[in-house]
Amino acid sequence: MQLGLVGLGRMGGNMRERLRAAGHEVVGFDHNAQLSDVATIAGLAEKLESPRAVWVMVPAGVTDATIDELAEVLGEGDIIIDGGNSRFSDDAPRAERLNELGIGYVDVGVSGGVWGRQNGYGLMVGGAQEHVDRLMPIFNALKPEGEFGFVHAGPVGAGHYSKMVHNGIEYGLMHAYAEGYELMAASELVTNVPGVIKSWREGTVVRSWLLDLLDRALDEDPELADLSGYTEDTGEGRWTVDEAVRLAVPLNVITASLFARFTSRQDDSPAMKAVAALRQQFGGHAVHKR
């Protein structure tokens, strides 16, 4: 099958190679000319035979502009797939806008990171059944072998919604592993923390790919001495918590893990200064002066 692919960074570039290895023809465009197969988005559209399918794999901030540019060079019967980390609420307006031009729209939550080329990508898809059916050769090539790793989650927006929840869960899982690591590192009894993490990789109920990656990180740097604790978030955790508030669903773990990331960015927490001041005021407790 032919596919246009816009955005050939760490994810998009590896997806192109996995698809080509499966026998698909991929025409890629990137603003980095060294990565691109064509000079312009218009040139990409010209290379594809109708009805065309173009997968957009760009940062969320430029997704709408990229889709609008594609809409000018695509036409009736074509499909645009957004595989980036867009907010799910952006999908329905895009689909309506494109539908007026006769262009289909499918949203895909993609998980797999830099390992996806080798292991396959988890795909959570939202869109009309007819559009999903047409794109199944592409989805089958990208997903891992076997029965898992793909779902048609629902109509437009369902793919990105599912990926948002996936990433919220990821926040909670990562933080649980991180807290366990810190507790063992502080213990007087455990003298081989990396070894304990490694032992959990088989035969335990906490084994997972994230645990495997923590083990890999500790192999490279047993005390994580080369890293700062400052941790960014890319939006999906916040959106998950927003939805929890809207639907009155108690997301205790995910919310706490998101706030922990905010805490990581404070060199000297104003809130904890206030706590220290209050303890001194009501109990005469000692405080540390700068």
JOFEN-V568396 format. One record per backbone hydrogen bond with DSSP energy under -1.0 kcal/mol. NH is the residue of the N-H (numbers start at 1). CO is the residue of the C=O. Records with the same first field share a line. If there is no record, write none. Layout:
NH = CO, CO
This chain:
3 = 25
4 = 53
5 = 27
6 = 55
7 = 29
13 = 9
15 = 11
16 = 12
17 = 13
18 = 14
19 = 15
20 = 16
21 = 17
22 = 18
23 = 20
24 = 19
25 = 1
27 = 3
29 = 5
35 = 32
36 = 32
37 = 28
44 = 40
45 = 41
46 = 42
47 = 43
54 = 79
55 = 4
56 = 81
57 = 6
62 = 59
63 = 60
66 = 62
67 = 63
68 = 64
69 = 65
70 = 66
71 = 67
73 = 70
74 = 70
77 = 102
78 = 75
79 = 52
80 = 104
81 = 54
82 = 106
83 = 56
86 = 84
90 = 87
91 = 88
94 = 90
95 = 91
96 = 92
97 = 93
98 = 94
99 = 95
100 = 96
101 = 98
102 = 99
103 = 98
104 = 78
106 = 80
107 = 126
108 = 82
109 = 124
111 = 122
115 = 112
116 = 113
119 = 115
120 = 116
121 = 142
122 = 111
123 = 149
124 = 109
125 = 151
126 = 107
127 = 154
132 = 128
133 = 129
134 = 130
135 = 131
138 = 135
139 = 135
140 = 136
141 = 137
142 = 138
143 = 139
151 = 123
153 = 125, 151
158 = 155
161 = 157
162 = 158
163 = 159
164 = 160
165 = 161
166 = 162
167 = 163
168 = 164
169 = 165
170 = 166
171 = 167
172 = 168
173 = 169
174 = 170
175 = 171
176 = 172
177 = 173
178 = 174
179 = 175
180 = 176
181 = 177
182 = 178
183 = 179
184 = 180
185 = 181
186 = 182
196 = 192
197 = 193
198 = 194
199 = 195
200 = 196
201 = 198
212 = 208
213 = 209
214 = 210
215 = 211
216 = 212
217 = 213
218 = 214
219 = 215
220 = 216
221 = 217
224 = 221
227 = 224
239 = 235
240 = 236
241 = 237
242 = 238
243 = 239
244 = 240
245 = 241
246 = 242
247 = 243
249 = 244
251 = 249
255 = 251
256 = 252
257 = 253
258 = 254
259 = 255
260 = 256
261 = 257
262 = 258
263 = 259
264 = 260
265 = 262
266 = 263
273 = 269
274 = 270
275 = 271
276 = 272
277 = 273
278 = 274
279 = 275
280 = 276
281 = 277
282 = 278
283 = 279
284 = 280
285 = 279
